[in-house]
Amino acid sequence: MAEQHLYANEQEPVFPYRLVLPHLSWLPEFLASNVTTSAEPSKLLPPSIAPIIDTLLVFTRARTSALHGFHHYRLCQTLVVRLNVVLRLVGATSHRIELVKRGPAQFFITSTKSPRFCWDTRLTHRMIGQNLDYFAPGHITDGSQPVRGSILFIEKQSLKAITAELVILSVLEDPVVRTEMEWFNDTRQSLYNRSMEGLGLSYRFKWVFNSAEARENVIATMKAPTPPPSAWWEANCYFVNGYGFPGLVQEPSPFCSFASHHQLWWPMIQRAFTFSMEYRRIEIWPRMDIVYWKEMSEVFQEIRTATESLVDLERISSLVDEFTGRLEELANAVDRTPLFEQPCHLPAPPYPSRWTIKHRAYGRWLSWRMRWVWENVKLHVFERSKLRKPLVRQGIVTPPGAIGDVFLFS
């Protein structure tokens, strides 16, 4: 539990995995039906894997809370109701979880009796970061300076980022702070993995640190004729797929994974990486139709499957030639496409009037403010126990240039 292992708080009850697990036979089917790892353009929905996993992590008290947009509110609400029924059946209602709406379009997932969650309806960036178990809460800036890196927690099968936070790099020049960051996130990683093990699920996590230096190291290593050691691969597999690199389209499927036999498939992985750096760039997006991006994802997925399962050198050589040819066809398609397409002469779609735009914006604002008023009334009249001062970890100092004490939800 986060309270015990991250914050040395031994007062909170331990989560009862053995009691809960027999009542979760429905959970694998629920996950199989509802977890998505790619966006659904037809419904304008982002992937659901992060909010669902976060709900489970909060359920087992491995996280204090998680914050998501309203896209998946109903899905998380359905899962929360079913998990709370299980807690009631085993007499563990002290771990009950709930959804807490904050801001115009966000909600927290948290434990009702969490001693650390701040229930205030006016939250600064720092307070939100403390709710989310950030190592460096408040390291938000209103520009590109000071330079920052990001801590990412990756789900190892899908290679999707479950949580992310920013850290101003200057604070990590202190070796004591860097060591604390590594301990803090190693502990979180262990908590998340033990949580999934306790629930009998296969999800596993790895934290990585994304910075310009880390990306330059990956680029240099990918040019080497010999494959890197396994420890390097474990730490950088996420970046080898092009994830975390600015200017690259992040949606295509990964072409390798933590389970890939990278030493056997090194030339193919190098070729796919080089292709990604050149032909997955954001400026190519408007030039190529959806067929190009679907074909890229399909090739990447086949390469990943092969790198995870095949170790026969003769078969590997044959597939490398096949995959390389398909990537070259995609590259040629981009090279043949004009940089600027001819202007489209189709009639422009009807654009809503200025009055309509203002009316819709006012409606959204009014709905949010009414909800904000109700949340305040509920908190101060019916749930006054939640107004107690939350426990706060004394984190690292926020350097000048950060705007962590600016209110985000107010």
N, C-alpha and C positions, 0 to 999 in steps of 0.2 A: 504493500500500500504506500501511496505517495507520502502520506503523513508520517509514517514510520521511517521509511528509507530515505526520502528526500529532505525531510524537515525534522527528523529525530523527535517526533511527537508520538509518544507511546500511549497516549490516553484514548486514542480512537479504537473502536472494536475491529477485529480482524475479519476480513471478508470470508464467508463460509463456503468455499468452493465445493467441499464434499457434500454439503447439504443441498446446494443449488444445482449441481450438475445433473442429478437424476431427473430434474424437472425441465431440462433444456433440450429434450429430444427433438423439439420442433425447430430449434435454432438453425441447424445446417440447411434445412429446406428453405427457411425464411431468407437466409443469406444468399443461397443460390438463385432465388427468385428476384431479389431486390438489389443486390450489389452490382453496380456497373463501374467499369474502369475507363470508359471513354464518354465523351459528351454525346448527348442526344439532340442533334440539331433540330429535328422536327418538333421537339417539345421545349427547346431552349433550356435544357437541363444540363448542368455540369455533372460529372461522375458522382455517384452516391457512395463510393467506397469510404471516403474520409469521414462523412458524418455518421455512417453506420458503425465503423470501427471505433470512432470517438465515443459513441454512445456506450459501447461495450467496455471501453477503457474506464469511463466514468462510473459505470455500473460496478466494476470490480475495484473501484477506488484507486486505480493506477494513475488517474488524472484528477486534478481538482475540478476542472471544467474544460469545455471546448466551445468554440464560437463558430457559427455557420450562418449562411444566408437562408432566407425563407424558402428557397427552392425545394428543400427536402424536409420542411418542418413536419408535414403530415406523416411522412415515412418514419421519421425519428419518433414522432408522437406514438405511432402504432407500436413501434418496438419498445418504447419506454413503458407503455401500459402493460404489455405482456411480461416484461422483465419485473415490473413492480408486483404483478400477480404472483410470480415465482417467489419473490422476497416475502410476500405475505404468507404464502403457503409454508415456508420454512421458518417463520418467526424472526426474520431479519430485516424488519422495516426500518431499522436505523440506517440502512444503506439505500433507502428509497431515492430514486432520481426524478428529476423534473426538468422541463424546458422553461426557460426564462427569457421572454422577449425584451430586447433592448435595442434602442436606436430605431431608425426607420425601416430596416429590413434585415435585422440579425436576431439570433437567439443563442443563448447559452444552454449547454447541457451540463447539469451539475447535480450533486447530491444535496437533498433537502437539508440535511444536518451537517453539511461540511463546515468545519470551524474556520476555513481559510477563504471561502468564497465571499466576495463583497457584493451585497445585494443592492447597493446604491443605484438609483436610476441615472445619476450623473457620474459618468466614469471617464477618467483621463486615460491616455494611452498606457501610462504606467500601471494604473489600477487594473486595466484589462490584461496586461501582460502578467501581473501577479496572479490574477484569476486563472491564467492559462499555464501556470508553472514555467514561465519563461526564465531562462538564466539571466537575461539582461533586460528586464522590463523597462520600457520607456526610451529605448534606443531608436527613436523615430526622428527623422529630420525632414525639413520641408524642401530639400534640394539634394544634389548629389554629394555635397560635402557636409560633415566629414565622411570619409570613405567607410563603407560598411560591408560586412560579409553576412552570410545567412546560415543558420542552423536548420537543417532539414531532417525530418524523420521519415524514412522511406519504408513502405511496405515491400518486402523483398520479392514477392512473387509478381506483383503487378508493376513494381517500380514507380508507384505513385507516391507523391509527397502527402503524408497525413497531416503534418503540422510544420510550420515554418516560423522563424523569428529572425529579426535583424540584430546584429551586434556591431557597434562602432569599433573598427579595427584597432584604433589607437590604444584601447584598454587592454588588448591582448599582448601588447609589447611587454607587459609585466608578466614574468613567468608564473608567478603565484596565481594570477587571474586565469591564465591559460590552463594551468593545472586544475583549477577549480571548475572551469568550463568542461573539461574532459571528464572529471569525476561526476559532475552533475548530470551530464547527458549520458554517460555510461550507465548511471543508476536509472535514469528514465528508460533507457533502452532495455535494461534488464527487467524493469517493472512491466513494461509493455509485453515483452516476450513471455514472462511468467504468467501474465494475465491470460494470454491466449492459450498457453499450455493448460492452465487451470480450467478453462472452459472447453478444452478438447478441440480447439480450432487450429488450423494450420498456418494462420497468419504469423509472420515474423518480421522484425523491424531492425533497421540499421540507421544510425544517425551519421550524417556527413556534414562537412563544413564547406560551403561554397564561397569562394573568393576569387579574385583575378589571379592570385598566385596559384591556387589549386587548379584552376582551368589551364593556366600556362604549363603546369607540371604534366597535366594529362596530354596536352598537345605534343609536348616534347617526348613523352614516353611512347605515344602512339606512332612516332616516327622511327623508333628504335627497331633494328632488325630482329632482336630477340625479345620474347615475351617477358613481362615483368613477373615477379614472384606473386604467390597467392595472396599474401598480406596486402600488397598494393592493389590487386584486383578487388579484394573485398572492400577496400576503402574508396575505390574510384570507379567501380563498375557503373554506377548511376551516371557519372559524367561521361563515360565512354559512349553512352547512347546519345549524347548531345543534350541531355537534360541539364538545365541550369546555365546553359550558354546563352548569353543575350543575342538577339537577332535571329534565333532559330525557331521554327515552328515546333512546338512541344508536343503536338497531338499524335504523330505517327507512333506505331507500336515500337517497342524496343527490339533491337536486333541481337542482343545478348543479355545475360542475366548473371546473378551471383552463382548459378549452377552451371554456367557454361564452362566447357573445357577450353579455356582461353589459350592455353599453351599449344594445344593441337590445332586450333582454328585461328591462330594469330594473324596470318596474312589476310584471311577473309574479314576478320574483325577490323583490321586496319583499313581495308578497302571500304567497308561500310561506314567507318568513321569519317574517312576522307570525303566520301559521297555526301554524308550528312552535313559536313561543314560547308559544302559548296552548293548543294541542291535542296537543302531544307530551309533556306533563308526566307525571312519574312517577305522580302521584296519579290520573291518568286510566287508567293501565294496568289496575287490577283492575276498573274499571267497564265497559270495552269488550272485546268478544270478539276473537278472532284475525282475524276477517273485516275489522274496522275497520283494524287495523294492516297487513294485507296490501294492502287497497285504498289506504291511504296510500302504501305503498312503490311500488305500481304507478303511481299518479299522479305521484309524485316522479320515478320513473324515466322516464316519458314527458315530463315537463317538462325533465328534464336532456337527454334525446335531442334534443328540439326546440331547446333553447338552444344546443346544440353544432353543429347542422346547418342550421338555417333562418335566412335573412337577408332573406326577402321580407316587407316590412312589412305587406302586406295579409293574407298567411297568418298572420303573427305575431298580428295583431289578432284574427283568428278563433279561433286556439288559446288566446289569453289568456282570452277569454270562456269557452271550453269548460273550461279547467283551473280557472278561478276558480269556475265553477258546481259542479264536482266537489268542490273544497275546501269550498265552502259546505255541500254535502250532508253531508260528513263532520263539519263543525263542528256542524251542526244535530243530527246523530245523537248527538253528545256532550251537547249542551245538553238534549236530550229524555230522556237517561238519568238516572235518579235518582242522587243523590250516594251514597246507601247502598242497596244492593240488599237485598231481603227475605232473611232468613236461609234457608239451604238446609236442607231437611229430609231429604236423603239420608243414609243411615247413614254414619258416619265410617269410613274405611278402618282395617283392623287396625293397631295401633301396636305396634312391637316392644317386648318386655319390657325392663326396666332391665338385666337380666342379659345379654340379647342385645346391647344397645347397648354395654355395657362389654366384652363378649367381642370384638365387632368392633373396637372402639377399641384394645384390647390387641393384637389380631392385627396391626393396621396398625402400631402402635408397635413390636412385636417384629420385624416384617419390615423396617422402616426401620433399627432398631438392628443387625440382622444384616448388612444391606447396608452400613451405616456401618463396622462392624468389618472386613468384607471389603475395602472401599475403602482402609482404613488399612493393612491387611496388604499389599495389592497395591502401594500407594504406597511403603511403607517397605522391602519385601523385593524386589519384582520391578521396580519403576520408580524406583529411588532417584535417577536423574538428574533427575527432576522436582522434587526437593526443593530445587534451587538457588534462591537468592533472586531473585525476579522483578524486572524493571525497573519502576520506578514513576515516573510523572509527578508532579512537585511541583505540585499543583493549588492552587486558591484556598483561603484559610483558612475553616474551618468555624466559624461564629459560635456563641455560647452558645445553648443550647436544642436543639441537634441531638443525636441519639443514634447518630451514625455509627459509633462504636466498640463498640456493643453487638453481640454475636454473634447472627447470624441462623441460620446453620448450625453446630451444635455437637453 
